[in-house]
Amino acid sequence: MNTILPIGSVVMLNNATKPVMIFGYLQKSNFTKDEVVDYVGVPYPEGNINVAVQIGFQMTDIAKVIFEGYRSEDFKPWEELLALASARHLAKEKT
């Protein structure tokens, strides 16, 4: 699912058993060198109880949107950046 979502959105990831709340965008992954993840989230409803529970994931990892966060004009530049990420994922799917 190539979904562009604002901070505060709650999603279910593929093969997950617990929802995740988005709290950040476009950050370096701790797992793969030079990889940038589309979203950073924390388990819902616990939140950011420890840096070890933060989850980096791509928009293509989203199985279901449970709740969509607040959108304002301030979100517009981020939405445009995430649209570029979405296009990157679509290009990968075609190859």
FITORKOL-472423 format. One record per residue: x, y, z of N, C-alpha, C in turn; residue number from 0; residue in three letters. Coordinates in nm, 4 decimals. Example, Ala and Ser with C-alpha at 12.3 -4.5 7.8 and 13.67 -1.06 7.14 Angstrom:
REM FITORKOL-472423
SITE         nX         nY         nZ        caX        caY        caZ         cX         cY         cZ   num   residuo
SITE     1.3190    -0.5690     0.7800     1.2300    -0.4500     0.7800     1.3200    -0.3300     0.7800     0       Ala
SITE     1.2850    -0.2250     0.7080     1.3670    -0.1060     0.7140     1.2900     0.0030     0.7870     1       Ser
***
This chain:
REM FITORKOL-472423
SITE         nX         nY         nZ        caX        caY        caZ         cX         cY         cZ   num   residuo
SITE     0.0858    -0.1178     0.0000     0.0000     0.0000     0.0000     0.0900     0.1236     0.0000     0       Met
SITE     0.0848     0.2039    -0.1019     0.1619     0.3280    -0.1080     0.0760     0.4407    -0.0526     1       Asn
SITE     0.0826     0.4561     0.0793    -0.0057     0.5483     0.1490     0.0742     0.6618     0.2106     2       Thr
SITE     0.0363     0.7846     0.1821     0.1009     0.9020     0.2392     0.0157     0.9480     0.3570     3       Ile
SITE     0.0750     0.9378     0.4772    -0.0001     0.9629     0.5998     0.0689     1.0652     0.6888     4       Leu
SITE    -0.0080     1.1465     0.7617     0.0504     1.2432     0.8543     0.0883     1.1787     0.9881     5       Pro
SITE     0.1673     1.2522     1.0641     0.2043     1.2136     1.2009     0.0757     1.1857     1.2793     6       Ile
SITE     0.0827     1.0866     1.3659    -0.0329     1.0514     1.4481    -0.1202     0.9435     1.3870     7       Gly
SITE    -0.0953     0.9103     1.2607    -0.1726     0.8038     1.1978    -0.1367     0.6697     1.2616     8       Ser
SITE    -0.2350     0.5826     1.2719    -0.2157     0.4499     1.3301    -0.2406     0.3478     1.2195     9       Val
SITE    -0.1437     0.2581     1.2021    -0.1502     0.1602     1.0941    -0.1222     0.0198     1.1463    10       Val
SITE    -0.1636    -0.0770     1.0681    -0.1258    -0.2161     1.0921    -0.0289    -0.2528     0.9807    11       Met
SITE     0.0868    -0.3043     1.0183     0.1869    -0.3436     0.9201     0.1651    -0.4878     0.8772    12       Leu
SITE     0.2151    -0.5205     0.7600     0.2087    -0.6590     0.7118     0.2694    -0.7523     0.8163    13       Asn
SITE     0.2026    -0.8625     0.8443     0.2489    -0.9648     0.9377     0.2688    -0.9143     1.0805    14       Asn
SITE     0.2035    -0.8053     1.1193     0.2156    -0.7520     1.2555     0.0967    -0.7958     1.3400    15       Ala
SITE     0.1158    -0.7934     1.4699     0.0077    -0.8283     1.5623    -0.0377    -0.7080     1.6432    16       Thr
SITE     0.0339    -0.5955     1.6305     0.0045    -0.4759     1.7096     0.0085    -0.3528     1.6192    17       Lys
SITE    -0.0837    -0.2594     1.6381    -0.0809    -0.1357     1.5587     0.0428    -0.0511     1.5891    18       Pro
SITE     0.0764     0.0363     1.4950     0.1909     0.1271     1.5057     0.1421     0.2685     1.4784    19       Val
SITE     0.1882     0.3653     1.5612     0.1553     0.5059     1.5404     0.2758     0.5762     1.4786    20       Met
SITE     0.2529     0.6451     1.3684     0.3596     0.7169     1.2979     0.3971     0.8424     1.3760    21       Ile
SITE     0.5308     0.8610     1.3962     0.5758     0.9843     1.4613     0.6917     1.0517     1.3889    22       Phe
SITE     0.7331     0.9976     1.2752     0.8414     1.0604     1.2010     0.8471     1.0124     1.0573    23       Gly
SITE     0.9267     1.0848     0.9769     0.9385     1.0570     0.8337     1.0845     1.0521     0.7902    24       Tyr
SITE     1.1091     0.9773     0.6845     1.2322     0.9819     0.6061     1.3577     0.9875     0.6929    25       Leu
SITE     1.3790     0.8812     0.7687     1.4953     0.8724     0.8558     1.5795     0.7517     0.8179    26       Gln
SITE     1.7076     0.7581     0.8534     1.7980     0.6468     0.8242     1.7591     0.5249     0.9048    27       Lys
SITE     1.7659     0.4116     0.8413     1.7371     0.2842     0.9065     1.8571     0.2408     0.9900    28       Ser
SITE     1.8309     0.1828     1.1062     1.9383     0.1273     1.1883     1.9785    -0.0116     1.1418    29       Asn
SITE     1.8983    -0.0713     1.0545     1.9211    -0.2094     1.0148     1.9974    -0.2235     0.8842    30       Phe
SITE     1.9739    -0.1338     0.7908     2.0373    -0.1446     0.6600     2.1126    -0.0158     0.6296    31       Thr
SITE     2.2420    -0.0285     0.6041     2.3254     0.0885     0.5762     2.2724     0.1639     0.4544    32       Lys
SITE     2.2643     0.2923     0.4655     2.2226     0.3832     0.3577     2.0756     0.3710     0.3187    33       Asp
SITE     1.9975     0.2923     0.3916     1.8542     0.2855     0.3624     1.7817     0.3948     0.4408    34       Glu
SITE     1.6862     0.4577     0.3758     1.6010     0.5564     0.4405     1.4609     0.4978     0.4460    35       Val
SITE     1.4018     0.4987     0.5651     1.2658     0.4474     0.5791     1.1675     0.5625     0.5616    36       Val
SITE     1.0514     0.5316     0.5060     0.9490     0.6334     0.4834     0.8931     0.6842     0.6154    37       Asp
SITE     0.8671     0.5912     0.7078     0.8017     0.6248     0.8343     0.8768     0.5655     0.9526    38       Tyr
SITE     0.8651     0.6327     1.0663     0.9113     0.5795     1.1944     0.7903     0.5804     1.2866    39       Val
SITE     0.7697     0.4678     1.3545     0.6541     0.4575     1.4420     0.6872     0.3887     1.5727    40       Gly
SITE     0.5880     0.3863     1.6599     0.5979     0.3196     1.7897     0.4708     0.2379     1.8112    41       Val
SITE     0.4795     0.1348     1.8946     0.3605     0.0544     1.9208     0.2472     0.1406     1.9765    42       Pro
SITE     0.1273     0.1105     1.9343     0.0086     0.1803     1.9837    -0.0680     0.0831     2.0727    43       Tyr
SITE    -0.1082     0.1228     2.1915    -0.1160     0.2577     2.2477     0.0006     0.2970     2.3379    44       Pro
SITE     0.1011     0.2114     2.3554     0.2093     0.2394     2.4496     0.2877     0.3650     2.4153    45       Glu
SITE     0.3202     0.3819     2.2883     0.3982     0.4978     2.2463     0.5469     0.4735     2.2595    46       Gly
SITE     0.6219     0.5811     2.2671     0.7683     0.5757     2.2661     0.8224     0.5511     2.4063    47       Asn
SITE     0.8096     0.4283     2.4537     0.8544     0.3958     2.5893     1.0041     0.3685     2.5954    48       Ile
SITE     1.0661     0.3440     2.4790     1.2081     0.3122     2.4730     1.2499     0.3192     2.3271    49       Asn
SITE     1.3703     0.3680     2.3001     1.4169     0.3788     2.1617     1.4189     0.2417     2.0929    50       Val
SITE     1.4319     0.1353     2.1687     1.4362     0.0005     2.1109     1.3031    -0.0418     2.0494    51       Ala
SITE     1.1931     0.0248     2.0848     1.0629    -0.0131     2.0295     1.0254     0.0693     1.9065    52       Val
SITE     1.1098     0.1645     1.8681     1.0823     0.2429     1.7486     1.0970     0.1543     1.6254    53       Gln
SITE     1.0049     0.1691     1.5316     0.9982     0.0831     1.4143     1.0095     0.1683     1.2888    54       Ile
SITE     1.1095     0.1383     1.2074     1.1216     0.2035     1.0771     1.0555     0.1156     0.9723    55       Gly
SITE     0.9757     0.1759     0.8849     0.9083     0.0956     0.7834     0.8784     0.1781     0.6589    56       Phe
SITE     0.8575     0.1072     0.5503     0.8234     0.1701     0.4226     0.6712     0.1748     0.4084    57       Gln
SITE     0.6247     0.2653     0.3254     0.4798     0.2755     0.3051     0.4228     0.1471     0.2457    58       Met
SITE     0.5064     0.0728     0.1753     0.4613    -0.0543     0.1182     0.4428    -0.1627     0.2242    59       Thr
SITE     0.4908    -0.1384     0.3462     0.4735    -0.2334     0.4567     0.3376    -0.2185     0.5252    60       Asp
SITE     0.2632    -0.1146     0.4911     0.1345    -0.0880     0.5560     0.0267    -0.1783     0.4967    61       Ile
SITE    -0.0367    -0.2571     0.5836    -0.1452    -0.3459     0.5405    -0.2802    -0.2765     0.5518    62       Ala
SITE    -0.2942    -0.1910     0.6558    -0.4239    -0.1277     0.6814    -0.4033     0.0029     0.7572    63       Lys
SITE    -0.4801     0.1055     0.7209    -0.4809     0.2321     0.7947    -0.5962     0.2243     0.8936    64       Val
SITE    -0.5649     0.2313     1.0220    -0.6660     0.2251     1.1270    -0.7196     0.3645     1.1577    65       Ile
SITE    -0.6299     0.4629     1.1611    -0.6665     0.6011     1.1920    -0.5732     0.6940     1.1165    66       Phe
SITE    -0.6281     0.7953     1.0511    -0.5464     0.8934     0.9816    -0.5312     1.0179     1.0666    67       Glu
SITE    -0.4067     1.0602     1.0879    -0.3760     1.1771     1.1692    -0.4184     1.3080     1.1053    68       Gly
SITE    -0.3919     1.4156     1.1764    -0.4299     1.5517     1.1374    -0.3484     1.6008     1.0177    69       Tyr
SITE    -0.4166     1.6553     0.9196    -0.3527     1.7172     0.8023    -0.3777     1.8672     0.8059    70       Arg
SITE    -0.2723     1.9434     0.7833    -0.2854     2.0887     0.7715    -0.1968     2.1338     0.6558    71       Ser
SITE    -0.1938     2.2614     0.6294    -0.1070     2.3144     0.5243     0.0398     2.2873     0.5573    72       Glu
SITE     0.0735     2.2802     0.6857     0.2113     2.2528     0.7261     0.2571     2.1140     0.6826    73       Asp
SITE     0.1639     2.0233     0.6603     0.1960     1.8880     0.6183     0.2293     1.8813     0.4687    74       Phe
SITE     0.1874     1.9798     0.3924     0.2004     1.9784     0.2460     0.3432     1.9486     0.1975    75       Lys
SITE     0.4481     2.0162     0.2497     0.5836     1.9842     0.2020     0.6236     1.8388     0.2294    76       Pro
SITE     0.5821     1.7866     0.3426     0.6126     1.6467     0.3756     0.5355     1.5526     0.2839    77       Trp
SITE     0.4137     1.5902     0.2536     0.3322     1.5091     0.1636     0.3994     1.4991     0.0265    78       Glu
SITE     0.4578     1.6101    -0.0182     0.5269     1.6111    -0.1474     0.6530     1.5237    -0.1435    79       Glu
SITE     0.7283     1.5293    -0.0328     0.8462     1.4435    -0.0191     0.8074     1.2962    -0.0160    80       Leu
SITE     0.7014     1.2656     0.0569     0.6561     1.1273     0.0657     0.6002     1.0780    -0.0679    81       Leu
SITE     0.5478     1.1685    -0.1486     0.5016     1.1300    -0.2826     0.6197     1.0846    -0.3679    82       Ala
SITE     0.7364     1.1464    -0.3481     0.8570     1.1021    -0.4178     0.8961     0.9614    -0.3722    83       Leu
SITE     0.8838     0.9363    -0.2429     0.9121     0.8017    -0.1899     0.8145     0.7013    -0.2503    84       Ala
SITE     0.6896     0.7400    -0.2617     0.5892     0.6521    -0.3194     0.6254     0.6173    -0.4647    85       Ser
SITE     0.6688     0.7177    -0.5390     0.7084     0.6944    -0.6772     0.8284     0.6000    -0.6844    86       Ala
SITE     0.9194     0.6111    -0.5878     1.0362     0.5217    -0.5811     0.9902     0.3764    -0.5623    87       Arg
SITE     0.8921     0.3560    -0.4749     0.8415     0.2211    -0.4507     0.7699     0.1662    -0.5743    88       His
SITE     0.6947     0.2501    -0.6412     0.6262     0.2057    -0.7627     0.7257     0.1657    -0.8710    89       Leu
SITE     0.8349     0.2419    -0.8814     0.9375     0.2098    -0.9799     1.0036     0.0753    -0.9485    90       Ala
SITE     1.0264     0.0473    -0.8211     1.0852    -0.0815    -0.7806     0.9918    -0.1962    -0.8143    91       Lys
SITE     0.8608    -0.1745    -0.7959     0.7637    -0.2796    -0.8237     0.7613    -0.3151    -0.9722    92       Glu
SITE     0.7899    -0.2190    -1.0590     0.7854    -0.2415    -1.2028     0.9070    -0.3154    -1.2550    93       Lys
SITE     1.0150    -0.3165    -1.1752     1.1380    -0.3835    -1.2224     1.1456    -0.5266    -1.1763    94       Thr
***
